[in-house]
């Protein structure tokens, strides 16, 4: 079971980091980042690392709030230059 949990953690954290890197491209990536944070939080609690789970839960709420307020919604040309 520990191997499955480790794979889940690697996938969840990788997804979260990729979505964070893509946030500037579209608002939908902010929501996807929030999902990644929630998955990472679940991994933290499941693995017994409750401080990590708590921090990721907080980041989930922060990302949702940023999405609600329209944060990082500017479109870019793919190299970080706003259009």
C-alpha positions as CSV (number, residue, x, y, z in Angstrom):
1,X,0.0,0.0,0.0
2,X,2.9,2.4,0.7
3,X,4.0,2.1,-2.9
4,X,0.6,3.2,-4.2
5,X,0.5,6.1,-1.8
6,X,4.0,7.2,-2.9
7,X,3.0,7.1,-6.6
8,X,-0.2,9.1,-5.7
9,X,1.9,11.7,-3.9
10,X,4.3,12.1,-6.8
11,X,1.5,12.4,-9.3
12,X,-0.4,14.9,-7.1
13,X,2.6,17.1,-6.4
14,X,3.8,17.0,-10.0
15,X,0.3,18.0,-11.2
16,X,0.1,20.8,-8.7
17,X,3.5,22.2,-9.7
18,X,2.7,22.0,-13.5
19,X,-0.6,23.8,-12.9
20,X,1.1,26.5,-10.9
21,X,3.6,27.0,-13.7
22,X,0.7,27.4,-16.2
23,X,-1.4,29.7,-14.1
24,X,-0.5,32.8,-16.1
25,X,-1.8,31.2,-19.3
26,X,-5.5,31.0,-18.3
27,X,-7.7,31.3,-15.2
28,X,-8.6,27.6,-15.5
29,X,-5.1,26.7,-14.4
30,X,-5.7,28.5,-11.1
31,X,-8.6,26.1,-10.5
32,X,-6.5,23.2,-11.6
33,X,-3.8,24.3,-9.2
34,X,-6.4,24.4,-6.4
35,X,-7.4,20.8,-7.3
36,X,-3.7,19.8,-7.2
37,X,-3.3,21.4,-3.8
38,X,-6.4,19.5,-2.5
39,X,-4.9,16.2,-3.9
40,X,-1.6,17.0,-2.2
41,X,-3.3,17.8,1.0
42,X,-5.1,14.4,0.9
43,X,-1.7,12.8,0.3
44,X,-0.2,14.6,3.3
45,X,-3.0,13.4,5.6
46,X,-2.9,9.9,4.2
47,X,0.8,9.6,4.6
48,X,0.7,10.9,8.2
49,X,2.3,14.2,7.4
50,X,-0.5,16.3,8.8
51,X,1.4,19.6,8.8
52,X,1.9,19.2,5.1
53,X,-1.7,18.3,4.7
54,X,-2.8,21.4,6.6
55,X,-0.5,23.7,4.6
56,X,-1.8,22.3,1.3
57,X,-5.4,22.7,2.5
58,X,-4.7,26.3,3.2
59,X,-3.1,26.7,-0.3
60,X,-6.3,25.2,-1.8
61,X,-8.3,27.9,-0.1
62,X,-5.9,30.6,-1.3
63,X,-6.0,29.4,-4.9
64,X,-9.8,29.3,-4.8
65,X,-9.9,32.8,-3.5
66,X,-7.5,34.0,-6.1
67,X,-9.6,32.4,-8.8
68,X,-12.8,34.0,-7.4
69,X,-11.1,37.4,-7.4
70,X,-9.8,36.9,-11.0
71,X,-6.1,36.6,-10.0
72,X,-3.6,35.7,-12.7
73,X,-6.2,35.9,-15.5
74,X,-4.0,37.7,-18.0
75,X,-3.3,35.9,-21.3
76,X,0.4,35.5,-22.2
77,X,2.1,34.7,-25.4
78,X,3.7,31.6,-23.9
79,X,7.0,33.3,-22.7
80,X,5.5,35.4,-19.9
81,X,4.7,38.5,-22.0
82,X,1.1,39.7,-21.5
83,X,-1.0,40.4,-24.5
